[in-house]
Amino acid sequence: MLDKVFTNNQVTIAGEVVSEFAYSHEVYGENFYTVNIAVCRLSNSYDIIPVMVSERLLDVKNDYRGCVLKAAGQFRSYNRHDETKNRLVLSVFARDVEVGQPEEDAQDPNHIFLDGYVCKKPVYRKTPLGREIADILLAVNRPYGKSDYIPCICWGRNARYAEQFQVGSHVQIWGRIQSREYQKKISEEEYEKRVAYEVSVSKLEYEPAEEQE
């Protein structure tokens, strides 16, 4: 059972385990590990999503590849110092996990709800094929004065709606977590393949920021 409910950041996700557990960090004597799961989309393609699990929830020494891991928790971010820059690292922080065998024709869940605040002016654009997209960076509060910074992507009518959002505005978002590969330019001739994680928005509600006196 979940030890505490965080209503402003809720994730339910399941997928096939495609990696072993890798050590992440320690907090007050409790070790945390990350594992990647492949979550199927309706298009039959896959998102590879990292899930962070405490050693107290699961035997992280086992190899669960090929099994289905179901997790409930939060989508969290932290800044990792990478050479001269900070990188925003995102993962599902599991508060409850369950491991089982794949079920034929079962539709694995990938649901997220976020309640936060716009912390950067949304970026609206169109693809070469004319598809409308808007990027939102949402700050979702955690206890003790911390926040998670979650990139969200809107499509079509939602993108046009999101374009008008003001910094500081209150937004509620429903959607799914997705992964996206991209090429990071390292030098004039060198590129590095990286993976970005974001929330693909299916529904959103917007409350304008109060006018400053």
Long-range contacts (C-beta under 8 A, 24 or more apart in sequence): 1-96, 2-72, 2-95, 2-96, 3-95, 4-95, 6-74, 6-142, 7-115, 8-114, 8-115, 8-116, 8-140, 8-141, 9-74, 9-75, 9-76, 9-113, 9-114, 9-115, 9-116, 9-140, 9-142, 9-148, 10-72, 10-74, 10-112, 10-113, 11-71, 11-72, 11-73, 11-74, 11-75, 11-92, 11-111, 11-112, 11-177, 12-70, 12-71, 12-72, 12-109, 12-110, 12-111, 12-112, 13-37, 13-39, 13-49, 13-51, 13-70, 13-71, 13-92, 13-108, 13-109, 13-110, 13-111, 13-112, 13-177, 14-39, 14-68, 14-69, 14-70, 14-71, 14-108, 14-109, 14-110, 15-39, 15-40, 15-46, 15-47, 15-49, 15-68, 15-69, 15-108, 15-110, 16-66, 16-67, 16-68, 16-69, 16-102, 17-64, 17-65, 17-66, 17-67, 17-68, 17-69, 17-99, 18-48, 18-65, 19-65, 20-63, 20-65, 21-53, 21-60, 21-61, 24-52, 30-54, 30-55, 30-56, 31-55, 31-60, 33-60, 34-91, 35-60, 35-64, 35-69, 37-69, 39-108, 39-110, 39-177, 40-107, 40-108, 41-178, 47-110, 47-177, 47-178, 47-179, 48-179, 48-195, 49-91, 49-92, 49-110, 49-177, 49-179, 49-197, 50-90, 50-91, 50-92, 50-197, 51-91, 51-92, 51-94, 51-97, 52-76, 52-91, 52-92, 52-93, 52-94, 53-94, 53-97, 54-94, 57-94, 57-96, 57-97, 58-97, 58-99, 64-99, 66-102, 67-99, 67-100, 67-101, 67-102, 68-99, 68-100, 68-101, 68-102, 68-103, 68-108, 69-97, 69-98, 69-99, 70-97, 70-98, 70-99, 70-100, 70-108, 70-109, 71-96, 71-97, 71-98, 72-96, 72-97, 74-148, 75-112, 75-114, 75-148, 75-150, 75-177, 75-199, 76-142, 76-148, 77-148, 77-149, 77-150, 88-149, 88-151, 90-150, 90-151, 90-197, 91-197, 92-177, 110-176, 110-177, 111-174, 111-176, 112-173, 112-174, 112-175, 112-176, 112-177, 112-199, 113-172, 113-173, 113-174, 114-138, 114-140, 114-150, 114-152, 114-171, 114-172, 114-173, 114-199, 115-140, 115-170, 115-171, 115-172, 115-173, 116-140, 116-141, 116-147, 116-150, 116-170, 116-171, 116-173, 117-168, 117-169, 117-170, 117-171, 118-165, 118-166, 118-167, 118-168, 118-169, 118-171, 119-149, 119-167, 119-168, 120-167, 121-167, 122-162, 122-163, 122-165, 124-159, 124-160, 124-162, 124-163, 131-155, 131-156, 132-156, 132-159, 132-160, 133-159, 134-158, 134-159, 134-160, 134-162, 134-163, 136-162, 136-165, 136-171, 136-173, 136-201, 138-171, 138-173, 138-199, 150-198, 150-199, 151-196, 151-197, 151-198, 151-199, 152-198, 152-199, 152-200, 152-201, 153-198, 153-199, 153-200, 153-201, 154-201, 154-204, 155-200, 155-201, 158-201, 158-203, 158-204, 161-204, 161-206, 162-201, 162-204, 162-206, 165-206, 166-208, 166-209, 167-209, 168-209, 169-206, 169-207, 169-208, 169-209, 170-206, 170-207, 170-209, 171-204, 171-205, 171-206, 171-207, 172-204, 172-205, 173-199, 173-201, 173-203, 173-204, 174-201, 174-202, 174-203, 174-204, 175-199, 175-200, 175-201, 175-202, 175-203, 176-200, 176-202
